[in-house]
Amino acid sequence: MPIPDFVKANFATLLRTAAAGDLASVQGTDTRTGETRFILCAVAQCVGEVLLTPFGHLADGNPYELYDPPFDPGGG
């Protein structure tokens, strides 16, 4: 499956943000589950305010147990 354009654009923005030193891990609450999450955010300033743009959250526990790999581990 090809990677959608919006995913490519968000990933490029994430890389630029990290390279500029404007990336932060911010604690927040998952609106669906009420659980505490650590969220990767781009940080910007606009008219004296700090703006946070969330990209996603860090995985709780072992991420290898949370996701299926994007390839066949058997090599087939």
N, C-alpha and C positions, 0 to 999 in steps of 0.2 A: 504494500500500500504506500503510495507516495505521501510525503510529509506535506500537510496543508500549508498554504502560504502564511496564514496567521500564526502558525506554530514557528515557522522559519523567522518571521518578523519579530515575534516575542523573544525567541532565542537570541537573535542578533542584538536586540535591545538589552537583554540580560548580560550578554558579553560586554557590550559597550559600557554599561552601568558598572560592572565589576572592574573593568580596566580603569575607569575614572575614579574608583574608590567610593562610588555612590550606591553601594549595595549594603543592605542591613538585614539581620535576622531579628524579627520583632515578635514578641509574644502576643498572641491573640486567642480568641475563642472561636471554635468551629460553630457556625450558626446552626448546623444540622444536628450535631451530636452534643454540643456543650463542652467538648473536650478542649483542653489547652493545646494550642499548636504553636510551633515556631515557624514563622512565615518569612520567606525570602521576598524582600521589597526593594524596589528602586527608591532612592531618596532624592528629592528635588526641593528647591526653595522657590516660592512664588509670593511676591509682595509680603515678605516677612513671615510667611507660613511655611511649615515643613509639610511636603506632600509625600505620602507613601503610596507606591503602586505595587500591589501584591502580584507575585508571579506564581507562587505555589508554596506548599509547606514542606518542611523536612519530615522524612519518614520516622515514625515511632518504631523503636525496636530494630530488628534485622530487616533491612529493605530487600534482601535476597529472598526472604520468606513472603514478602508482600506482593511481589510482581512476577509475572511470567516473563522469561527473556524474549527478546524480539527475534529469536533464531531458534532453530532446532538443535538442542544440546547434543543430540545423537549424531549430528553431522549430516543428516539426510535431507 
